[in-house]
Amino acid sequence: MSTFAVLLVLISAFMHAAWNVLARSRRAEQIFMLRTLWLIAAIGLVPAALLWKAGPPWPHRTWVCVAVSGACCGVYYASLMRAYGSGEFTVVYPIARALPVLFVTLGEMVRGHIPTPGGWLGILLVTGSCILIPFETLRGLSLRTYINRTTVWMLVTALGTTGYTLVDKYAAEAVRSSPAYAALYGYLFFVVSAVVYSLLMAVWGKLRQDAGESVGWKRPLAAAVLDAGGYWLILWVYQLTQNAGYVMAFRQFSILVGVVLGVIWFRERNAALRLLAGSILVAGLILVRLCG
């Protein structure tokens, strides 16, 4: 990965961690995400229409990618909000982000994008550190951390992430290579996500009656800017980088940011081992940068 691509991914990682902290801050995650997604759809409507008017930006098969990817993302948001509702932020966020690193890398291998030995080591260090982060002490190592009522939602979240990542990387190779058209693709992706998420909430979401008042609109607006802006950077990077597995690995820097913010903001428990795991994560990212 080029230095410029790495910089874009790291900026995106900070933005990703920030909007997740905002989503958890009011403990009304489901309606928070609903407002965030529809704010993205409303704010981006005019810019997307103007850009579309400039000319068709991609082949017809890309529409299939938008639909499939957006549906995967809608599932991702719905399951992530359910996981936040039943588990600790510093457990849910790392695990939901760790599994896709391996899943996406395996998916890219099918397409012939094989990591180097050093790249593989970096990816494994990133994944291992993410799995270690939820524990407070080494004595506390236990499968109970992972096998509980939140586990299913974290797994579905990881599968949703893997789905939209692989599809979007494929689509980025077909879309006209420019930041503007990456943004247009991203906008349509979020619109589909909003529709799918809304349908899922209508089927099995349980929104509190007072949730709207506690959430308000300012925080969802900030989250909308951070979420859409952060993923736009990733879509741009997909146009600059061959292996999506490396991009996904670098995106996990957001876990270290998220854990630090979670410990400070939510006063979640012992941070020493989690910060050690974060250091291992950074070492893995350095290997990906040098060897990938």
C-alpha positions, 0 to 999 in steps of 0.5 A: 500500500502506498503512503497516501493510501495508508494515510487515507485509511488511518483518517477513516479509522479515526472517523469510524471509531468516533461515530461508533462511540457516538452511536453507543453514547445515548444507549438508544443505538437502533434509532440513532443508526436509523436517523444517521442513515437517513440523514446521509441520504438527505444530505447527499441527495443534491450532490449525488444528483449533480454528479450523476447528471454529468454522465453515467459513471459505471457499467450496469453490473455495478448496480448489482454491486450497489444493491448487494453491498448496501443490503449487506451493510444494512444487515451490518448496521442492524446487527451491530446496534443489537450487539451494542444493546446487549454487550460492552462497547470494548468487547463488541467493537473489536470482535466485530472488526476482527473477524472480517480481516481474515474473511476478506483476506480469504475472499481476496485469495479466491480472486488471486490476490495472495498476501506476502508472508510478511503481509500474512503475519501482519494480518494474523497479528491484527486479528489476534490482537482484536480477539485479545482486546476484550479481556481485562487480564490474562487470568480472565481468558475465557470462552464466555467472553465470546460465547454469550447472547451477544455472539450471534449479533457480532458474528452477523455483523462480521459477515455483513462487513465481509460481504460489503467489503468484497463487493465494494472492492470489486465494484471500485475496479469497475467505477470510473477512478476518481474520488467524486465517483467513489463518493457517488457509489458510496451515497447509493450504497448508504441509501440502500443500507438505509432502506434495508436497515429500516425494513429490519427494524420494522420486522424485529427492532424494538425501539423505546418510546422515549428513544427519539428524545434522548438521541436528538439530531445533533449526534446522528448528524455528526455520525452521518458526516463521520460515517459517510466521509470515512467510508468514502475514503475507503472506497477511494483507497480501493481504487488505489490498492489491489488487495482489500485484505490489506485495506481491511487490516489497516482499518482495524486501527480504529479498534485501538482508537475505539478502545481508548475512547471507550475506556475514557468515555464509558469508564469501562474496566481495566485497560492495561491488557487492552492497550497491550493488545492495541500495541500488537495491533499496531505492530501488525499494521506496520508489517502490512505496510512494509511487506504488503 
